[in-house]
Amino acid sequence: MRIKVILIKLLILIITGHLSAQEYFEGQIDYKIDYKSMNENLPEILLSQVMGDSFTAYIREDRYVMIYNSKADLGWTKTIIRLDQGYRYIEYENSDTIYKSDLRQNQAKLIELRKDIEETKTVLGETCPSIKLKYESTDPNAIFKINDGIYYYSPKYKLNADLYKIYNSGFWNKYVELSKAISIRNEHIYEGFFKSISQAVKITESEISDSIFILNENKIIVEAE
């Protein structure tokens, strides 16, 4: 009888554990960035300084933050994506302004979108299929007209695709619709400028504090043009 009671209690613990398990990834991912210049006026060391040679992402189901270790005059760059609000916030360390933009807006024309389960890379022991996403900016003020990207992802690090439906900027909703997962290796070609490769070097599943998403109240928030 005692054994039956123990087994029943163990079964309840197992069932409860499954019910309360985190369905979508929450945690921290550290990325390393490498650059290859396609323009003699853009040396790779300058790209690393201005844009950063690494970044850290703090991810929750309905929001995430990316902090780039850029070392130019503006210092580090922090991008907060609030899916629950529908906005992106960009903050620079040495600026008194935070730039706010609507995730629903998209000034671009889709050129190519393709899921490729045969084009894979191994990242941190995970075999990652890829998604090709290429688009052309229709913004007359855009620095980069063509963004040609390949995103490698592991289904292990799940995203809630329903929450990303509003993320039309850069067609990121289409990437998430196909992958339903975080990209852990990103290859970008900005035609005529440079190529960048950012790859995860460490992934830690953990609870992410609300504090990382709080905007600096001492800075001015303005709508990005």
trRosetta pair geometry for C-beta under 8 A, 3 or more apart (Angstrom, degrees):
i j d omega theta_ij theta_ji phi_ij phi_ji
1 4 5.7 -54 -155 31 34 113
1 5 6.6 34 149 -19 66 103
2 5 5.7 -52 -152 33 35 113
2 6 6.5 35 151 -19 66 105
3 6 5.7 -55 -151 36 33 112
3 7 6.3 33 152 -19 66 106
4 7 5.7 -56 -148 37 31 111
4 8 6.3 32 154 -21 66 106
5 8 5.8 -54 -148 35 30 112
5 9 6.4 30 153 -18 64 106
6 9 5.8 -56 -150 37 30 111
6 10 6.3 31 152 -20 65 107
7 10 5.6 -54 -146 37 31 113
7 11 6.3 35 153 -22 65 105
8 11 5.6 -52 -149 34 31 113
8 12 6.5 33 152 -20 63 104
9 12 5.7 -52 -151 33 32 113
9 13 6.5 34 150 -20 64 104
10 13 5.7 -53 -152 34 33 113
10 14 6.5 34 151 -20 65 104
11 14 5.7 -54 -149 35 32 112
11 15 6.3 29 155 -16 66 107
12 15 5.9 -56 -145 39 29 109
12 16 6.0 29 156 -18 65 110
13 16 5.8 -56 -143 40 26 110
13 17 6.2 32 155 -25 62 107
14 17 5.7 -56 -150 32 27 114
14 18 6.6 25 154 -17 63 104
15 18 5.9 -56 -153 35 31 109
15 19 6.4 28 152 -18 65 108
16 19 5.7 -58 -148 37 32 111
16 20 6.2 10 161 -3 68 113
17 20 6.3 -70 -143 47 26 96
17 21 6.4 49 154 -53 64 95
18 21 5.7 -33 -149 -5 31 120
22 25 7.6 86 133 -110 120 18
22 26 5.7 -98 -167 15 149 110
22 205 7.8 171 66 -171 146 119
23 158 6.7 -71 147 89 66 143
23 160 7.9 73 102 -79 110 97
24 61 4.5 98 78 -106 140 96
24 158 5.0 -111 -123 99 60 96
24 159 6.2 61 -150 -129 114 22
24 160 5.1 -49 -82 -41 153 90
25 59 6.0 16 111 108 100 131
25 157 4.4 20 -62 -162 154 72
25 158 5.6 154 -20 50 87 55
25 159 7.1 -37 30 -68 102 57
25 182 6.1 -65 53 -15 154 128
25 205 6.9 -107 -152 -111 78 96
26 59 6.3 -151 -131 102 40 76
26 60 5.3 27 -123 -115 99 59
26 61 6.7 -42 -73 -36 100 75
26 205 6.7 74 75 -157 60 76
26 206 7.2 -108 119 79 84 32
26 207 6.4 16 131 -111 129 41
26 208 5.9 -133 -179 1 95 101
27 58 7.9 -114 133 -144 26 55
27 59 6.3 -4 56 56 48 93
27 203 6.8 74 110 178 133 72
27 204 5.1 -159 180 99 118 56
27 205 4.1 -99 -63 -119 147 34
27 206 4.8 95 -122 27 85 62
27 208 6.9 -164 -95 -48 16 102
28 56 6.4 -8 -168 -175 100 104
28 57 7.0 157 -155 83 50 54
28 58 5.6 -16 -102 -102 78 68
28 59 7.6 170 -87 17 28 79
28 202 7.9 -2 112 112 93 96
28 203 7.7 172 91 -152 53 40
28 204 4.7 0 58 59 93 104
28 206 6.3 -9 2 41 95 111
28 208 7.2 140 -58 -91 79 103
29 56 7.2 162 83 -157 47 56
29 57 4.6 -6 58 57 96 104
29 59 6.8 23 2 -6 106 122
29 182 7.0 176 -31 151 161 148
29 184 6.9 -119 -160 -118 141 89
29 200 5.2 -55 -173 -122 107 115
29 202 7.2 170 -152 90 45 57
29 203 5.1 -2 -109 -109 84 75
29 204 7.6 -170 -75 26 43 65
30 54 7.0 1 -178 -177 86 114
30 55 8.0 -180 -152 95 50 38
30 56 5.2 -20 -104 -106 69 83
30 200 6.8 102 73 -153 48 66
30 201 5.4 -56 101 60 97 89
30 202 4.3 18 41 51 114 98
30 203 7.9 -141 25 -66 69 41
31 54 6.2 165 91 -157 60 66
31 55 5.3 -4 58 60 109 75
31 56 7.3 -175 20 -84 76 33
31 57 7.0 47 -12 -9 113 102
31 198 4.6 30 167 176 131 101
31 199 6.3 152 -150 74 83 23
31 200 5.5 -51 -93 -89 74 47
31 201 6.7 135 -126 3 22 84
32 53 7.0 -6 -163 152 68 78
32 54 5.3 -30 -112 -102 48 92
32 198 7.0 174 83 -148 36 59
32 199 5.9 -20 57 61 84 78
32 201 5.1 60 -16 -35 106 128
33 48 7.5 165 96 -118 104 76
33 51 7.4 -109 127 115 156 104
33 52 6.4 78 37 109 144 76
33 53 5.1 -152 65 -160 91 39
33 54 5.9 -162 10 -77 88 33
33 55 6.8 48 -31 -2 121 90
33 196 5.9 -12 -166 -170 103 107
33 197 7.1 156 -152 81 53 46
33 198 4.5 -19 -96 -95 82 86
34 53 7.6 42 -83 -151 40 89
34 196 7.1 157 82 -155 46 57
34 197 4.9 -9 57 58 95 97
34 198 7.9 179 21 -76 60 42
35 44 4.7 168 90 -143 106 88
35 47 4.2 177 -177 101 173 142
35 48 6.2 -141 12 -57 128 77
35 51 7.7 110 -72 60 137 130
35 53 7.9 -95 -9 -109 102 81
35 194 5.5 -7 -168 175 102 132
35 195 7.1 148 -159 80 52 52
35 196 5.3 -21 -101 -101 72 76
36 44 6.9 -13 -109 -96 25 121
36 194 6.3 157 81 -165 47 78
36 195 4.5 -5 57 56 101 101
36 196 7.8 -167 22 -74 68 34
37 40 7.6 107 140 -87 128 24
37 42 4.9 179 -138 96 112 88
37 43 6.1 -64 -55 -131 160 21
37 44 5.1 -122 -27 -59 105 76
37 47 6.7 -170 -78 -21 92 136
37 193 7.9 -79 -150 157 62 47
37 194 5.1 -41 -115 -106 44 99
38 42 7.7 6 51 61 52 124
38 190 7.9 -172 35 78 128 70
38 191 7.6 -79 100 -161 158 32
38 192 6.2 -167 110 -175 121 10
38 193 5.9 54 57 79 104 20
38 194 5.4 -169 13 -86 86 34
38 195 6.7 84 -34 -18 112 82
39 42 4.4 53 76 19 103 108
39 192 6.3 49 -68 159 115 58
39 193 5.4 -28 -9 -129 131 37
39 194 6.8 -78 18 -53 95 76
42 46 6.2 -131 -162 75 54 123
42 47 6.1 58 170 -57 99 103
42 193 6.2 43 9 -167 167 70
42 194 5.8 -110 120 -53 141 116
43 46 4.8 93 65 4 82 104
43 47 7.3 -148 99 -6 44 86
44 47 5.4 -50 -149 34 40 114
44 48 6.4 42 153 -20 68 102
44 194 7.7 140 -101 -136 70 129
45 48 5.7 -51 -151 34 34 114
45 49 6.5 32 152 -18 64 106
46 49 5.7 -57 -148 37 33 109
46 50 6.0 19 161 -9 70 112
47 50 6.2 -61 -137 44 25 101
47 51 5.6 -20 179 24 65 118
47 194 5.8 138 -102 -133 152 173
47 196 7.6 -154 164 -86 133 105
48 51 7.0 -68 -118 57 14 81
48 52 7.1 -43 -171 140 50 10
48 53 4.3 13 -152 -63 100 104
49 70 7.2 69 154 -162 39 67
49 71 4.9 -75 -155 65 72 99
49 72 5.8 104 138 -64 87 77
50 70 6.1 -11 157 -152 26 111
50 71 8.0 -70 -63 56 23 61
50 72 4.5 40 -116 -50 59 134
51 68 6.7 -66 168 175 54 145
51 70 5.8 -75 -176 -100 8 109
51 196 7.7 -88 118 -100 151 146
52 55 5.9 77 122 -62 142 89
52 68 3.6 -167 9 174 162 97
52 69 4.6 125 -143 59 108 55
52 70 4.0 -74 -52 -61 91 63
52 71 7.4 125 -94 -12 62 72
52 76 7.5 61 -87 -131 128 66
52 77 6.9 -121 -26 28 133 105
53 69 6.9 -48 47 72 63 109
54 68 7.6 159 92 -147 42 58
54 69 5.2 17 65 20 85 123
55 66 5.4 24 162 -178 131 94
55 67 6.1 168 -158 81 81 41
55 68 4.3 -35 -94 -94 110 63
55 69 6.7 -158 -86 -3 53 75
55 198 7.1 -11 33 -147 106 137
56 66 7.3 166 83 -150 40 52
56 67 5.3 -10 56 55 88 95
57 64 6.0 8 -174 175 97 119
57 65 6.9 163 -152 84 51 50
57 66 5.0 -17 -98 -98 80 78
58 64 6.4 171 86 -157 52 69
58 65 4.6 3 51 52 100 100
58 67 7.9 30 -4 -4 102 104
58 208 5.0 136 176 -138 101 133
58 212 5.1 -39 95 139 162 160
59 64 4.3 -5 -111 -112 66 115
59 182 6.8 -30 -117 -94 170 140
59 208 6.9 171 64 -33 31 155
60 63 5.3 13 61 59 104 76
60 64 6.5 -177 30 -77 59 65
60 208 5.2 -128 -58 56 100 128
61 159 8.0 146 -141 -150 57 55
61 160 5.3 46 -168 -5 94 130
61 163 6.8 120 153 0 79 162
62 82 7.8 21 139 -165 84 55
62 83 4.8 -132 -171 70 62 109
62 84 4.5 53 155 -49 126 100
62 160 7.4 -23 -74 52 64 137
62 163 5.4 -126 -113 -153 71 151
63 80 7.3 0 -175 -178 108 83
63 81 6.1 173 -154 94 60 66
63 82 5.1 -3 -114 -116 112 52
63 83 5.7 -146 -74 20 55 83
63 84 6.2 -47 -52 5 105 101
63 213 5.9 37 136 -113 146 141
64 80 7.9 -177 97 -151 38 49
64 81 5.2 5 57 53 75 108
65 78 6.6 -11 -170 -169 104 92
65 79 6.9 159 -156 84 54 53
65 80 5.1 -15 -104 -104 86 69
65 81 7.4 -165 -77 21 37 71
65 212 5.4 -135 16 147 156 109
65 213 6.3 -145 -52 -88 121 69
66 78 7.4 166 85 -151 49 45
66 79 4.7 -1 55 55 95 102
66 81 7.9 39 -2 -9 95 104
67 76 6.1 12 -176 171 90 125
67 77 7.3 166 -153 86 46 50
67 78 4.9 -6 -106 -105 81 80
67 79 7.9 -164 -73 25 40 63
68 76 6.2 167 82 -161 58 73
68 77 4.4 2 50 56 111 98
68 78 7.7 -152 23 -69 70 38
68 79 7.9 42 -10 -3 101 99
69 76 5.9 -33 -122 -110 34 98
70 74 7.1 5 109 78 128 92
70 75 6.9 100 90 138 87 25
70 76 5.7 139 46 -121 76 35
70 77 5.1 42 14 -8 130 100
71 75 7.4 2 -129 -129 32 40
72 75 7.4 -103 70 -31 55 21
73 94 6.6 -109 149 75 61 145
74 77 7.2 43 113 -74 117 85
74 92 3.9 -44 173 -176 113 137
74 93 6.5 126 150 45 59 77
74 94 5.2 -155 -151 53 37 97
74 95 5.8 -1 -145 -34 99 106
75 92 6.1 123 60 171 83 79
75 93 2.8 -77 103 60 134 127
75 94 4.4 122 -2 -14 117 97
76 92 7.4 166 86 -155 44 52
76 93 4.5 81 42 -42 75 122
77 90 7.0 -16 -170 -166 95 93
77 91 7.5 153 -159 82 48 49
77 92 5.8 -22 -103 -103 68 70
77 93 7.7 -84 -61 -16 35 83
78 90 7.3 153 83 -156 53 45
78 91 4.5 -15 63 62 103 98
78 92 7.7 -174 22 -79 76 24
78 93 7.8 102 -11 -60 102 69
79 88 6.5 -15 -169 -170 94 102
79 89 7.2 156 -156 82 46 52
79 90 5.3 -11 -104 -103 76 76
79 91 7.9 -174 -75 24 33 67
80 88 7.0 155 81 -159 55 51
80 89 4.3 -4 55 57 105 102
80 90 7.9 -159 23 -70 69 33
80 91 7.5 32 -6 0 104 106
80 213 5.9 121 -146 -142 126 69
80 215 7.3 -120 29 -79 161 83
81 88 5.5 -16 -104 -107 67 81
81 103 7.2 82 -152 -89 91 130
81 167 7.6 26 -168 -113 126 124
82 85 3.9 14 122 31 124 110
82 86 7.2 -30 99 24 86 26
82 87 5.3 6 56 61 108 77
82 88 7.5 -174 23 -83 73 32
82 89 7.2 39 -7 -4 109 103
82 213 7.2 107 -88 -166 99 120
83 86 7.3 38 -162 -74 32 40
83 103 7.4 -28 -108 25 55 174
83 163 4.7 60 152 161 144 106
83 164 6.6 -59 -123 -84 134 51
83 166 6.8 139 -154 55 75 114
83 167 6.7 -46 -109 -54 95 110
84 163 7.7 -26 -67 -154 60 117
86 102 6.4 0 141 -152 97 75
86 103 5.3 -136 -173 36 57 107
86 104 6.2 0 -172 -28 113 100
86 166 5.3 -78 -117 150 92 147
87 100 5.6 -10 -174 -166 127 94
87 101 6.8 147 -157 76 75 36
87 102 6.2 -48 -104 -104 71 43
87 103 6.3 -140 -90 -18 16 92
88 100 7.2 153 81 -154 52 46
88 101 5.0 -15 59 61 101 89
88 102 7.9 -55 18 26 84 3
88 103 5.8 117 -28 -72 93 84
88 169 7.1 -63 -17 41 139 163
89 98 5.5 2 -170 172 103 113
89 99 7.1 149 -156 76 50 47
89 100 5.5 -14 -101 -98 75 71
89 215 6.2 -90 177 -98 164 113
89 221 7.4 -49 -129 -129 111 108
90 98 6.9 161 75 -164 43 63
90 99 4.5 -15 56 59 99 101
90 101 7.7 19 -4 5 106 106
90 224 7.4 54 28 -70 117 136
91 95 7.3 -166 -168 67 58 104
91 98 4.8 -22 -88 -112 90 90
91 99 7.8 -175 -70 21 43 69
91 215 7.5 168 -61 -141 137 78
91 216 6.5 119 -140 10 149 117
91 219 6.9 101 -131 90 111 169
92 95 4.0 58 68 11 108 118
92 97 7.9 20 34 66 98 74
95 219 7.5 66 111 -139 71 127
96 218 7.6 -83 -145 130 86 81
96 219 5.3 -171 -175 -128 50 80
96 220 6.1 46 135 12 86 93
97 219 6.2 179 -92 -179 10 103
97 220 5.2 -30 -110 69 67 93
97 221 7.8 133 -165 -100 63 21
97 222 5.8 -19 -162 12 112 115
98 215 6.0 45 -133 -156 177 114
98 216 6.8 163 -53 47 129 94
98 219 5.0 97 -23 118 98 126
98 220 7.0 -174 24 87 74 40
98 221 4.8 -29 73 -102 104 69
98 222 7.4 150 75 21 51 65
99 221 8.0 164 -88 -154 12 59
99 222 6.2 -30 -110 71 58 83
99 223 7.9 40 -160 165 65 12
99 224 4.3 65 177 -74 107 102
100 221 5.4 40 -26 -178 124 101
100 222 6.8 178 21 84 89 30
100 223 5.7 -52 73 -103 94 47
100 224 6.3 -164 69 -11 35 86
101 105 6.8 -96 173 48 96 127
101 169 7.3 86 124 -92 120 153
101 223 7.3 103 -89 -164 53 63
101 224 4.2 -36 -67 42 103 125
102 105 4.7 87 80 -8 100 105
102 169 7.9 157 103 -52 54 119
103 166 5.6 72 98 127 117 92
103 167 4.9 -52 173 -114 122 57
103 168 6.6 121 144 30 66 67
103 169 5.3 -102 -153 1 52 114
104 166 5.6 -54 -79 -175 86 84
104 168 5.2 44 -155 24 39 120
104 169 7.6 26 40 -36 9 84
105 168 6.9 164 58 80 13 111
105 169 6.1 31 77 -80 63 94
106 168 4.4 -104 -32 135 127 98
106 169 5.2 -162 -88 -99 80 38
106 170 7.0 -136 -127 -9 100 30
106 171 6.8 92 -148 -54 144 61
107 137 6.2 37 112 -162 89 76
107 138 5.0 -127 172 65 77 85
107 139 4.2 78 118 -55 141 92
107 142 7.5 -168 104 -52 119 125
108 135 4.5 49 163 152 125 128
108 136 6.3 158 -160 81 78 38
108 137 5.2 -46 -100 -105 86 46
108 138 6.0 -174 -94 4 24 85
108 139 7.7 -28 -64 -11 69 91
108 147 7.8 -34 -137 28 142 117
108 170 6.8 61 15 -100 158 37
108 171 7.0 -103 89 -25 131 98
109 135 6.3 166 79 -164 41 84
109 136 4.9 -15 57 61 95 94
109 138 5.8 88 -25 -48 94 110
110 113 6.1 -20 -174 -29 123 112
110 134 7.9 101 -167 85 57 55
110 135 5.1 -45 -108 -104 44 100
110 171 5.7 96 -94 -81 107 151
110 174 7.6 51 -114 10 140 168
111 134 4.4 -59 72 109 113 97
111 135 5.5 178 6 -102 87 34
111 136 5.8 84 -46 -17 116 92
111 146 7.8 8 -11 -139 154 95
112 132 5.8 -33 126 126 113 110
112 133 7.2 -177 93 -139 72 21
112 134 4.2 28 44 42 98 109
113 131 7.5 -5 -165 178 70 99
113 132 7.0 174 -142 90 24 71
113 133 5.7 24 -110 -110 74 69
113 134 7.8 -145 -60 32 51 64
113 171 7.0 -119 -86 156 126 144
113 174 5.6 -53 -138 146 148 136
113 178 7.6 -178 170 -34 104 147
114 131 7.0 168 85 -158 43 58
114 132 4.4 2 55 50 94 109
115 129 7.2 32 -178 145 86 123
115 130 7.8 164 -156 96 49 46
115 131 5.3 -25 -103 -105 63 83
115 132 8.0 -146 -67 21 19 73
115 178 4.9 -159 -71 -177 119 129
115 179 7.6 177 -114 -68 109 69
116 119 4.0 19 125 26 130 108
116 129 6.6 -175 94 -176 52 90
116 130 5.0 -14 65 72 99 90
116 131 7.1 166 20 -93 76 30
116 132 6.4 50 -9 -17 120 101
117 120 7.4 8 173 -61 43 103
117 129 4.4 -33 -124 -126 54 136
118 129 7.8 40 1 -130 22 93
119 129 7.3 81 70 -159 61 61
119 130 4.7 -60 99 39 100 128
119 132 8.0 42 64 -47 154 102
119 150 7.4 -84 133 -159 135 131
120 127 5.5 10 177 -178 139 86
120 128 5.9 151 -157 74 80 47
120 129 5.5 -45 -95 -92 90 44
120 130 6.6 -163 -93 -17 38 95
120 152 7.2 104 -153 -136 48 114
121 128 5.4 -21 63 59 73 105
121 130 7.2 68 2 -62 93 114
121 152 4.7 -42 40 -120 111 165
121 185 5.4 -65 81 64 143 163
122 125 6.9 1 -180 -120 100 12
122 126 6.9 158 -155 74 60 38
122 127 5.6 -29 -98 -94 77 58
122 128 7.1 158 -102 10 23 85
123 126 5.5 -28 69 60 73 92
123 128 5.3 9 17 -13 109 135
123 152 6.3 136 -18 114 133 128
123 154 7.1 -128 66 -41 108 114
123 184 4.9 164 117 111 152 114
123 185 5.0 -155 -74 -37 143 116
123 199 6.0 -147 -127 -164 116 103
123 200 5.9 79 167 52 124 98
124 184 7.1 -76 20 156 116 144
124 200 6.0 -52 -18 102 129 106
124 201 7.6 151 -71 -147 109 21
124 202 7.8 142 -101 -96 137 24
124 203 6.3 141 112 5 174 113
126 154 4.1 -17 162 -98 147 138
126 156 6.4 -110 -125 16 138 133
126 184 7.2 55 67 61 135 151
127 154 7.9 111 69 -108 38 91
128 152 3.9 81 121 169 129 99
128 153 5.6 153 -160 60 106 20
128 154 5.2 -72 -98 -63 92 71
128 184 6.4 -138 -97 54 153 103
128 185 6.3 140 81 23 157 114
129 152 7.1 174 91 -143 24 69
129 153 6.9 -29 68 57 70 76
130 150 5.3 3 -175 -179 130 97
130 151 6.4 148 -155 76 73 42
130 152 4.8 -37 -93 -90 86 69
130 153 7.5 135 -106 12 38 74
131 150 7.3 163 78 -155 41 53
131 151 5.0 -17 57 59 91 97
131 153 7.2 11 1 3 105 117
131 175 5.6 142 104 -138 150 80
131 178 5.4 125 -112 95 137 136
131 179 5.7 -95 -26 -55 139 111
131 183 7.9 -99 39 -93 107 116
132 149 7.4 156 -157 92 46 55
132 150 5.5 -21 -101 -103 66 78
133 149 4.9 -15 68 70 88 103
133 150 7.7 161 24 -89 69 30
133 151 6.5 12 11 -2 115 113
133 171 6.2 -171 -164 92 120 121
133 174 7.1 144 -119 91 119 111
133 175 5.6 -39 -60 -78 151 105
134 146 7.2 0 -170 -173 94 92
134 147 7.0 -179 -145 93 51 56
134 148 4.6 8 -116 -118 103 67
134 149 6.8 177 -78 27 56 62
135 146 7.7 176 93 -147 37 54
135 147 5.7 -3 59 57 79 96
135 170 7.1 175 46 -152 145 52
135 171 5.8 153 -50 2 147 130
136 145 6.0 1 -155 160 82 79
136 146 5.5 -24 -104 -97 75 69
136 147 7.9 179 -87 21 28 70
137 142 3.8 -42 129 53 154 177
137 144 6.8 107 -6 95 136 62
137 145 5.4 -123 44 -141 97 42
137 146 7.6 -123 6 -60 82 27
137 147 7.2 76 -39 -11 94 102
139 142 4.1 104 77 -38 102 103
141 225 7.6 7 60 115 161 112
142 145 6.1 123 99 -88 118 51
144 147 6.0 77 128 -69 124 84
144 190 4.5 -67 -131 -147 129 114
144 191 7.9 125 -159 38 86 67
144 193 6.5 -76 -103 9 98 151
145 191 7.3 -54 65 56 90 110
146 189 7.9 -19 116 106 103 85
146 190 7.1 148 81 -148 70 46
146 191 4.5 22 63 11 125 121
147 170 7.2 -47 87 -138 159 97
147 188 6.6 -33 -163 -154 82 106
147 190 6.6 -12 -106 -98 60 75
148 188 6.9 130 74 -161 55 53
148 189 4.2 -22 68 60 112 99
148 190 7.7 -172 26 -72 82 29
148 191 6.9 74 -4 -44 121 93
149 186 6.5 -23 -159 -168 110 89
149 187 6.6 149 -154 82 57 56
149 188 4.9 -15 -98 -101 87 74
149 189 7.6 -165 -71 22 43 66
150 186 7.6 159 82 -156 52 43
150 187 4.5 -1 54 56 96 108
151 175 6.0 36 44 -152 157 128
151 179 7.2 -75 109 -55 120 155
151 183 3.9 -66 -171 -116 105 141
151 185 7.5 151 -159 84 42 58
151 186 5.5 -4 -110 -109 74 76
151 187 7.9 -152 -69 29 37 68
152 183 6.3 100 61 -156 40 83
152 184 6.5 -66 98 62 85 69
152 185 3.9 1 51 59 118 104
152 186 7.6 -143 25 -67 74 37
152 187 7.9 54 -12 -5 100 97
153 157 7.4 -124 -170 60 86 102
153 179 4.6 61 50 -163 163 133
153 181 4.3 133 165 95 125 110
153 182 6.3 162 -137 87 100 35
153 183 4.8 -68 -76 -98 91 53
153 184 6.4 115 -120 7 44 79
154 157 5.4 69 76 11 94 95
154 181 6.1 -139 80 166 40 143
154 182 7.6 -11 48 66 76 79
154 184 6.0 1 1 9 100 133
155 158 7.0 21 178 -79 57 79
155 179 7.9 -149 -89 -180 66 71
155 180 7.2 30 -131 83 79 96
155 181 5.1 -119 -110 -63 35 149
156 181 7.4 73 45 -141 40 131
157 181 5.4 97 76 -165 70 92
157 182 4.2 -55 120 33 123 109
157 184 6.9 103 29 -50 150 117
157 203 7.1 -97 -84 -157 136 144
158 180 6.2 -14 -146 146 79 89
158 181 5.7 -54 -105 -100 38 74
158 182 8.0 -3 41 -9 6 83
159 163 7.8 -119 167 56 87 105
159 164 6.4 33 147 -30 125 136
159 176 5.5 -83 98 -146 141 110
159 179 7.6 46 32 99 119 94
159 180 5.8 -161 57 -175 80 44
159 181 5.9 178 5 -99 91 16
159 182 6.1 127 -48 -53 108 67
160 163 4.5 51 100 9 110 112
160 164 7.1 153 92 -12 62 90
161 164 5.6 -64 -150 41 41 110
161 165 7.3 69 152 -52 66 80
161 176 5.1 168 -119 140 76 97
161 177 5.5 105 -161 -101 124 47
161 180 5.0 -56 -48 -106 117 82
162 165 6.2 -24 -167 -17 37 114
163 166 7.7 -50 170 21 45 98
164 167 4.7 -46 -165 22 71 123
164 172 6.8 -105 -172 122 113 91
164 173 5.1 167 140 -117 86 68
164 176 4.0 -2 101 77 161 161
164 177 7.5 -146 93 -48 116 68
165 173 5.4 75 -137 -148 27 129
165 177 7.8 75 -96 -74 70 105
166 173 7.1 167 54 -83 20 132
167 172 4.6 -58 135 81 116 109
167 173 4.6 155 70 -60 76 85
167 176 7.1 62 61 9 131 137
168 171 7.1 -6 -170 -92 51 38
168 172 7.7 145 -173 39 3 75
168 173 5.7 -21 -83 3 46 127
169 172 6.4 2 78 8 66 109
171 174 4.5 -24 173 25 93 120
171 175 6.8 104 121 -21 79 87
172 175 5.4 -45 -153 32 47 115
172 176 6.4 40 152 -15 72 104
173 176 5.9 -58 -147 41 33 107
173 177 6.1 41 152 -28 66 105
174 177 5.5 -45 -143 30 33 117
174 178 6.7 25 158 -12 62 105
175 178 6.3 -69 -159 39 28 103
175 179 6.0 -8 162 8 69 118
175 183 7.4 -35 166 -43 132 124
176 179 6.2 -69 -128 54 30 91
176 180 6.5 77 178 -88 64 34
177 180 7.6 8 -164 -58 15 74
179 183 7.1 7 154 -66 173 80
183 186 5.4 76 132 -71 130 92
184 199 7.0 47 146 -157 68 60
184 200 4.0 -45 -166 1 94 130
184 203 7.1 -34 -124 -69 131 130
185 197 7.2 -7 -171 -171 87 88
185 198 7.2 175 -149 91 42 53
185 199 4.5 9 -112 -111 85 85
185 200 6.9 -92 -59 10 64 80
186 196 7.7 5 107 108 94 93
186 197 7.2 168 85 -151 53 43
186 198 4.8 2 52 55 100 96
186 199 7.7 -163 25 -71 59 51
187 195 7.2 -2 -173 -176 83 102
187 196 7.5 176 -148 90 41 51
187 197 5.2 -4 -104 -105 75 81
188 195 6.7 170 89 -154 53 56
188 196 4.9 1 55 54 101 91
188 197 7.9 -171 23 -74 66 40
189 195 4.9 -17 -102 -104 71 90
190 193 4.2 -30 106 58 108 121
190 194 5.8 17 51 53 105 62
190 195 7.4 -173 22 -82 67 40
190 196 7.8 30 -4 0 103 98
200 203 5.7 24 173 -56 136 98
208 212 6.3 -66 176 32 99 138
209 212 5.7 112 76 -10 83 93
210 213 6.0 -71 -170 40 52 106
210 214 6.9 63 140 -44 78 97
211 214 5.6 -40 -155 4 44 119
215 219 7.3 -113 166 60 92 107
215 221 6.9 11 174 -74 152 122
216 219 4.5 54 92 8 110 112
